[in-house]
């Protein structure tokens, strides 16, 4: 409720807004302009109901009579209500009939605010309110807020267009609303703090205030915090004081469950309390809402539930144990596993794992729970099944804990020999799949590939999940070798199998591989569209694939950065980073690296190197091997050092890191960073040119360009071409530099490599300025402004290489009809009749190399 201020020239009290009130015009204006004579707002405690109505009160038209009646949620009799209303209106005490007759005769526009209507079921008072609504004058506008929706004839008012019922979801604060409370902070810090506050509070008004008092990083380090336990005290007075002990206990239990329904409540709380608690709690406005738009399942408001779970709860284990029993009886194995872990029933959790599949790994909190299970019961896992060992191993690989994964994989040998030869073959194949992925992620490509191929040869048809893991590994192996055609072919076969099995999880994982193929071919926009579609399919009510969605967000951030969409990249990196940190994904590394690149693009190298330090700290804290992060971390660092003119430092680091990727014991690059080794090599060459140590740099770069072109890695080819222009510039070959810059700009436009151009500009700001000022060099046009669209250029490139229409369709994952349509448009735009003419004219016009 808002504070009250006496007003001598008007009976009653006027609302007074807090000094920290944030005006919410987007909410108040629809209420103020609505012609409905009844405004109804029902929402839980601390939602900002009174503040919103007070804001409307203070903006009311000058010709309105205003009356504010604070009810405090108290249960009044109709007579008491009539007496208080008459006093507010400045009338003598009269019976109900007289009061209603007076309200029916009103001629002057009058706004009556009933603030915090009765919080507990009160049929008599609700009936009184209904009579008031039925008989009052059209001049009387009633504004009613409360935690409970009174039982009145709302449908009639709605049909008569006299009811404006406010959507309570609109009361939730946005990061922008919170930033208005943080105007005293610098912009970037205010934005970070606002995001943290929203993440913790879910935008719940009281939760925002509590977070700002004591929970967010800024409050802890700069502000005078509120006393500890503010949330607990708030709930005690605002929520639990209105509940019986049984209902208060039931609410606390439900707040610790991800979801619940009436049958689970009956199991937990018994026949009497269990049957009655949900309807009562919902009617009392106790923050209960549908779970993922379900008609059966409910949840406590998630942000509040998270805050409640942080409070000590000694009785929690027994309640989680009972919930585990119910979910197991319902064969809801993921929930049974989660509840067993929360109950610290680790042996039960191990036994439940036999009912889970690899797809369950990337759902909800299962990765973190599996990691916790390994930490608590690592040895006991050998008493489970090969399935449970495999799931825990997969979680360890996902998190980058390779040493522990190796130990876990070897536990599979304890299940040998199997009673039958076919079962023994499946056990060995399962071992090979896991061992192959460990080797693959550790940079040992050739033995990993052998494991994948041998496992594929022996896996039964029903082991389709293991087969898809093999195919994904082989796809990434082909990508790392620059064999994009093989990678695309393997990926396509795998996608067909995943879709045939109806596996959204595997489809998402395989589309990440597909996106890498497209990115390497110079089509980051297509890769981003593809992942956007996958994201939409995965991010739906009733399913939680947050670990996979986090990886998709990180990849989309990198794609956006590559194309020069920095704002979009920042959003994706932040979303992926937050999700990845929660799920302990080793690929959070790329969120930090992406944010570092964005900072460097703005010239903020202090922030850029801080992001790199944070990335290294996280990797080291989680005991992730150097092979996962050291190479790419040093590559980005050297890129920044070159931009700062620190070539000697970059040369030393590049020479050191490249030793790991050369020679008989060479490692391959991390699968998420396919271009790492070529980038390290051309950056080393640039440092040698800067330090006057390079031998025939142009020829070396041209050889790398030819190799990238042969592999159809057009994005890398563009980077190398820009590096070639830079070398020509540094070696004072001005005429060659100007020609190469022009060709580089054309490639940037064609293959959407804006970040590569940005990095060149940061390394050599004078080069582009000189090239553009010494002749009519045009900056890269947006692909939409080109004569041929990007897809048409892709088709034409493949035509030039001699591919048939059917082969083009297969390589680009489009239909034969679409290929023919593109061909017709190419001919029309270029004014030619045949394929060979189109290729020749495109080369003359500079569209193709």
C-alpha positions, 0 to 999 in steps of 0.5 A: 500500500502507498502512504497516506496524506491528510488533505484539509479541503477534501474528506478522507486521505490522499495517496502519497507515492514513494520518493523512489517511485518510477512513473509507469505511463505505459500502465497508467495511461490505458487505465486513465483513457479507458471508458469502462466505469470499473477498473479491476486489478488483482495481483499478489502482494508487493506487485505495485497495485496501490502505487499504480492506482495512486499514480492514476489518482494524481493524474485524474481530470480536474473536473472529477471528484476523487475519493481514496478508501484504504481498506488494508485487506481487512475482512469487513462486514457490509455494514462496516464497509458502508460506514467507511464508504459514507465517511470517505464520501463525506456523508452521514452514516446511513443504511445500505439502501440509502447509500446505494440510492445516493450513489445511483443519483450521482451526476458529477463524475466521481472516481472512487478508489477501493485500495487493497480490498478484502484478502480472504474469502468474504461472500457477504462483502462480495455480494454487497460489492456486487449490489453496488456495481449493479445500482451505482450511477454511470457517473461513478467510476470504481477503481478496485485493487486487491490480492483476491478477485471478488466473486461478483457478476464480472461477465455481465460488466464485461459484456456491457463494456463496463469492465477494464480488468488489468493484466497483472503480468504488465506490472512486472518491472523491465530492466529499463524500469530498474535502470531509472532507479539507478540513475546515480550509477554509470550507464554500463554499471546501471545496465548490469545491475538492472539485469542482475536485479531482474534475474533475481526478482523476476521483475516483482516490484517488492522483489526489486526493492529487496534486491536493491536493498541487500542482494545485488552486487552494487547494493552489497558493495556500495549502498547501505543494505537493509537488514538481513532477512528482509524477504523473510520478514516481508513474507511473514507479515504480508503472506504467512500472517494470513495463512493457517499453519498448515497452509503456510507449511504447504506454501513453503513446500510448494515453493521448493518444487519446480511444479505441482498439481492437485494429485501431488498436493494430496500425496504430500499433505494428506487427504484433507489439507492436500485437497483444500490447499491449492484452491485456498492458496490460489484464492488468497493470491499466494503467487500461484500461477500456471506452469508453462501455460499448462492446464494441470500443472502450477508453480510458485512465481519462479523468481520468488520461489528462487529467493525462498529456496535460498533461505535455510529449510531443515525439513526439506529433505523429507518433503523432497523424498516424498515428492520423489516417490510420487514422481517415480510412481508417475514414471516422471523420471527426470523429476524423480531424479531431481527430487532424489538429488534434492533429498540427498538420496543419492543411491535412489538417484543412481537407480533412477538414472537407468530410466533417463536417456541422453536427451534428458541430459540437456533438459533443465538442471540435469547437467548440474545435478549429474555433476553433483551426483558424480561429486557425491557418489563417484564410486557408487556409480559403478553399482548402477548401469552402463546407462547411468555411467554414460550419462554422468560421463556425458555431463562431465564432457559437457562441463569440460571436466575431462580427467574425471570423464576419463576415470568415469569412462573406464568404469564401464569395464566393470560391466564386462563381460556381458552375458551375451556376445551381442550385449558385449559388443554394445558395451564396447561400442558405448565405451568407444563413443564416449572415449571418442568424444573425450579424445575429440574434445581433447584435440586428438583427432585421428584416434577419435575418428577411429573410435567413432567409425568402429562404434558405428559399425557395431551399434544396434539400430535401437542405439540411435542416440549413440549413432547420432553422437558418432555422426556429430563427432565425425561431422566436426572431425571433417570440419576441422580437416576443412572437408566441408563436403563430407561434413555436410553429407554426414550432418545431413544423414544424422539430421534425417535420423534425428528427425525420424526419431523425433528428437528435438535435442539431437536435432538442435545439436546437429543443427549447430554443426550444420550452422558451422558448415554454413558459417565456413562457407561464408553464409553466416546469415543463413546459419543465424536464420537456421539457429533462430528457427531451432531456438523457436522450436526448442523454446516452447512452454512445457519443455526446458532445453536451457543448456542447449539454448545457451549454446545456440545463443552463444553461436548466434552471438558469434554469427552476429558479431561476424556480420557486424550486428554488434547490438544483437551480438551483445544480447546473444552473448549475454543470454548465452553466458548467463545460461551457460554459467548456470548449466556449467557449460565449458562453452561459456568461454565464447561468451566472454570472448565475444564480449571482449571482442565487442569491447575491443571494437569500441577501443575499450581494451581495459574491458576487453582484457578484463573479459579475457581474465574472467574467462581464464578464471572460470576455466581454471576454477572448473579445472577445465584443461588448457586444450579447451581454452588456451589456444583461442584465449591467446589468439584473441589476446594477440589480436588485441595486442596487434591492434595496440601495436604490441607486435613483439608480445603477440609474436612470443605468444603466437610462437608458443601456442602454435607448438601445440598444433604442429608436429607429430603430436599436434592437437587439432583445434577445439571443435567450436573454433574451427578457424583457430589454427589458420588465424594463429598462423596469419596473425604470426605472419603479421607480427613477423612483418611488423618486426621485419622478420617475415620471409616471403609473406605474400606467397605464404598468405596466397598459399593459405588463401588457395587452401581456404578457397579449395576447402570453400571456407569463404569466411576464412578466405576473406580474412586472409585476403584482408591480411594480404592487403595489410601485408602489402601496405606494411611492405610499402607496395601501395598499388598492390595494397589498393587493389587488394583492399578493393577485392577484400571489400568486395569479399566482405560484402559477399560473405558478410565478414564485417568483423574481419574488416573491423579488425583490419581497421583497428590494426591499420586505421590509415590503410582503409582511409588511404585506400578510399581517399586515393581513388573511388573505392566504395565501401562494401555494399550491403548484400541487399543492395547488390545486383545478385542476392547472397543466395543467388551468388552461392548458386552461381559459385556452385554453377561455376564449379560445375555442379548440377542443379540436383547437386546444388540443391543437396549442398545448400539444403534447398529444393531442386525447384528453388535452385531452378528459380534462382538460376532463372533470376540470375540469368534475368538480372545478368541478361544472359541465356546460359550458365556459362555466360552467367559465370563469365559475366559475373567474373567480368563484373567483379562478383566472383573471383 
